[in-house]
Amino acid sequence: MAKARKKRDLPTKTCPVCERPFTWRKKWEKDWENVKYCSDRCRRTGTRLEDSRRSG
């Protein structure tokens, strides 16, 4: 059985929308390299920001 990792030992990233750090989650295990946003709310906000930057 694998030894559990402490939360402080998990990788972190900074959300480009809210600029808060967020920690790796098991559900992101296979796709961690592509995770940009900390939540669905930031993902929706970030998508709108990117669209407005492209058109303007």
N, C-alpha and C positions, 0 to 999 in steps of 0.2 A: 504494500500500500504506500502511495506517495505521501510524503510529508506536506502538510498544509503550509501555505505561504502566509506570512503576515501581511496585512493591508499596506503597511509602509514599504514593503518590498516589491509591490506590484508596479508595473510601468504606469506612467502618467502622461497626459497630453494637456494642452491648453486649448480651450474652446475659442475659436476665432470670433464668435458673436458676443458671448458674455465675458470672455477673457478669464474664466475661472479654470483651475485645474480639475481634471477628472481622471479617475482611475480605471484601469483595465477591468473588464467584467467577463465572466465566463461565457456569456452569450456572444461576445465579440471575439472569442478565441481564434476562430478561423479567419477573421476579417479585420484584425486590429490595425493593420497597415492602412486600411482605407477609411477607418473611423475618423471623422473630423469634428463632429459636434457632440456635446455632452448629453443632449436630450432631443426629443422630437420637436419641442418648442423652438430650440435654437436652430435646428435643421430647417424648419419652416421659415424662420426669420432670416437665416443666412441665405436661403434660396432667393427670397425676395430682394435682399440687398445685392446679390450678385446680378440679378436680372436688371435692377435699376442702374447699376454701374455700367452694364453693357449697352443699354439703350440711350444713356445720357452722356 
